[in-house]
Amino acid sequence: MVGTIKPEDSRPRERVLSTPKIASIWHACGEAEAFGKIVKLLLLSGARRMEVCGMRWSEIDIESGVWRLPPERTENKRAHTLPLALMAMEIVESIPRIVGRDNLFGERSYLGFTQWGAKRELDARLAGQVAERTLHDLRRTCATGMADIGVQRHIIEEILGHTSGHKSGVAGIYNRSVYEREVRAALALWADHVRTLVEDGERKVLPYAPPAAS
């Protein structure tokens, strides 16, 4: 556009967190802080920042461990259903409910969590361990990590809520599957992988086998 200043670097971000950095961030998040729980949920689910920050109790089926995002809360304006692994559900269930409030995070804003000073505090605790990062790095790390342990590309795209990949064009018109069993299995495998990283400090790649058709 005429008269505008070109950004110094408009390349897409490519950062993926290494195994030691995943463990460092996880441990720095602690157990009690709301922002720390948001960071962990971002890593485990691959969801977008505002989707997790605005998470609502009415969107979550506690019994089945399913998170149903309505169209108005997704970037592509399409409803998105995401099974939550046991590790993610443990975090959700640890969050105290506020009477009369649907949001899991925050105390007043309808957007949910808005206290972004918490990120600066987390960054300060990680100084010398993890260089400057964005919350979107967690989404990219989740996607790349699942690919590294054998999850198929179309399952990862389904988890991320992407419609421009395997479901673009004619393929998306005819293939309406949401791969529910495969998505649940993939997220459970990724959660187990993350648990191994943060508990043992070692990277253990487990074979991924999609659920057999019934």
Stockholm file with secondary structure:
# STOCKHOLM 1.0

chainA/1-214         MVGTIKPEDSRPRERVLSTPKIASIWHACGEAEAFGKIVKLLLLSGARRMEVCGMRWSEIDIESGVWRLPPERTENKRAHTLPLALMAMEIVESIPRIVGRDNLFGERSYLGFTQWGAKRELDARLAGQVAERTLHDLRRTCATGMADIGVQRHIIEEILGHTSGHKSGVAGIYNRSVYEREVRAALALWADHVRTLVEDGERKVLPYAPPAAS
#=GR chainA/1-214 SS CTTCCCCSCCSCCCCCCCHHHHHHHHHHHCSSCHHHHHHHHHHHHCCCHHHHHTCBGGGEETTTTEEEECGGGSTTSSCEEEECCHHHHHHHHTSCCCTTCCBSSCSSCTTCCCCTHHHHHHHHHTTTTSCSCCTHHHHHHHHHHHHHTTCCHHHHHHHHTCCSSTTSHHHHHHCCCCCHHHHHHHHHHHHHHHHHHHHHSSCCCCCCCCCCCC
#=GC SS_cons         CTTCCCCSCCSCCCCCCCHHHHHHHHHHHCSSCHHHHHHHHHHHHCCCHHHHHTCBGGGEETTTTEEEECGGGSTTSSCEEEECCHHHHHHHHTSCCCTTCCBSSCSSCTTCCCCTHHHHHHHHHTTTTSCSCCTHHHHHHHHHHHHHTTCCHHHHHHHHTCCSSTTSHHHHHHCCCCCHHHHHHHHHHHHHHHHHHHHHSSCCCCCCCCCCCC
//
